[in-house]
Amino acid sequence: MEKRVLGILFTLLGAVGLVLAAVNFINGGEGTRNVKSIIIYAILGAIFFFAGMGLVRSTRDRPS
């Protein structure tokens, strides 16, 4: 059960990271600092999102 909860948290954290990357992309801005933040948020968001989805999928519910 703990793995499933951790998977849900990772999925939510990844979704927040992807949303932050999208907001930074839409707001624009100039310079390498904005591009770096977009790339970092997008990569970390994708890693957390897909890791969380994998945990949720692979964890089986056991009757207690």
C-alpha distance (Angstrom), angle and dihedral (degrees) to the residues before:
residue distance angle dihedral
M1 . . .
E2 3.81 . .
K3 3.79 92.1 .
R4 3.78 90.7 54.9
V5 3.82 91.6 51.7
L6 3.80 90.1 47.8
G7 3.80 89.1 49.6
I8 3.79 91.2 52.3
L9 3.81 91.0 49.7
F10 3.81 91.6 48.8
T11 3.80 90.6 48.9
L12 3.80 92.4 51.0
L13 3.81 92.1 45.5
G14 3.79 90.3 50.0
A15 3.79 91.8 49.7
V16 3.81 90.1 51.6
G17 3.81 90.2 50.9
L18 3.79 91.9 50.4
V19 3.81 91.1 48.3
L20 3.81 90.8 50.4
A21 3.80 90.0 51.3
A22 3.81 90.2 50.5
V23 3.81 92.7 48.5
N24 3.80 91.4 49.9
F25 3.78 90.0 48.1
I26 3.81 93.5 50.3
N27 3.81 94.6 45.5
G28 3.77 89.5 54.1
G29 3.75 120.0 -164.0
E30 3.72 130.5 172.5
G31 3.72 135.8 -101.2
T32 3.73 136.4 48.2
R33 3.79 92.8 -77.0
N34 3.82 92.5 70.7
V35 3.80 92.4 46.1
K36 3.80 91.4 49.7
S37 3.79 92.6 50.6
I38 3.81 91.8 49.0
I39 3.80 91.5 50.4
I40 3.82 93.8 45.9
Y41 3.81 94.0 47.9
A42 3.80 91.9 45.9
I43 3.81 96.0 48.1
L44 3.80 95.6 44.2
G45 3.79 91.3 43.0
A46 3.79 91.9 51.9
I47 3.81 92.4 47.0
F48 3.80 93.3 50.4
F49 3.80 93.2 42.0
F50 3.79 96.1 51.9
A51 3.81 93.3 40.2
G52 3.80 89.6 52.5
M53 3.78 92.6 47.3
G54 3.79 89.9 50.0
L55 3.80 91.7 51.6
V56 3.79 92.7 48.6
R57 3.80 91.9 48.6
S58 3.79 97.6 45.6
T59 3.81 97.5 43.9
R60 3.77 113.8 91.4
D61 3.77 123.6 -151.2
R62 3.78 112.6 -121.3
P63 3.77 121.5 -156.8
S64 3.78 111.0 -117.2
